[in-house]
């Protein structure tokens, strides 16, 4: 039996979590990326690793970020929001500030 690599186990767990979150079976994911069900099972258990092209296909099918699948980095963290804002034009940033002000006002209690 092959020894499981820690990185493969971690990636496999995140693939499984994403697959289940999308409501897909191993069979359906296997069909979508044109591999065997056994391969998906082995991948999710960390028995095997995946090629770059397979990981790209998995990310596309599961609508999961590569940062999440590979590194476990949640795409909704503050640093990711900050990184995304860096790509905005000044006008877009100004609009985002207005949206945040509206959200702040909505959730602000009378006690404050």
N, C-alpha and C positions, 0 to 999 in steps of 0.2 A: 504494500500500500504506500502511495506517495505521502511524503510528509507535507502537511499544510503550511504554507507561508502565512505569517501574521497579516501581511498586507492583503493577500488574497481573501483571507477570512473576513477582514474588515470591509473590503470592497464588496464581497459577496453578500454580506449582511445589508449593506446599503442598497444594493441592487434589489434584493428581496423586499426590503421595506418599500422601496419606490414602486416595484411591480405590484405589490399588494395594495399600496395606496392608490394606484390607478385601476385597481379591480381586475388585473390581468392574471390569468393562470400561467404556470410555467409553460404549458403547451402553447398558449397563444403568443407569449413572448418568443418562444422558439420559432414559431411559424413566421412571426414578423421579421426576425433577423436571420432566418434561414439556417438554423442550427437544430440539433437534436434536443429533445426534452431532457435527456440525460446530461447533456452539456450544461444546460441551464441549471439543473439540479447540482451538478458538480461545481459550477461557478458560484452559486449562492452559498454552498457549504465551504468554499475556499479550497476545494480539492484541485482546481485548475485556475489558471489566470486567463485573462482575455487579451486578445490583440488590440491594438489601437483602433483599428477599423470596427471591431466588434463593440468596443466600449463606446465609440461614437454612435453607432447604430442603437445601442441600448439607451444612451442618453436621449437620442431623438425620439425613440418609441415611448420611453417613459416620461418624456418632457422633464428630465432631471438635469441639473447642471453637472458638468464634469467636475467642478470643484466639490460638489457634494459627493458624487459617486467615488471619486478618487481620494479625497482628503477629509470628507465628512464635514466640510464647511457649509453651514447653513446659508443659503442664498438670501435670506431675509435679515441678516445681521446689520447692525448700524454701520459697520465698516463697508459693507457692500452697498448700502444706500449712499454713503458718502462717496464711494468710488464712482457710483453711477451719476451722482450730481456733478462730479468733475467733468463729465462729458457733455453736460448741458450748456446751452448758450446762456448769457446773462439774463435774457428775457425769460427763458424757461426756469431758471433758478428763482427769479422774482415771483413767477407764478406758483412755484412750489412753496415758497414762503407764505404766500397768500392762502394756499390750501391748508398749510399747517396751522395758520392762525384761525381759520374756520374750524378746524378739528379741535384746536385748543379751546376755543369758545364753546363748542358743543359739549365738551367733556368737563368744562370748568364748573365747579359747584358754587352755589351761592355763599358757602361758608368761607371761601377764600378771599 
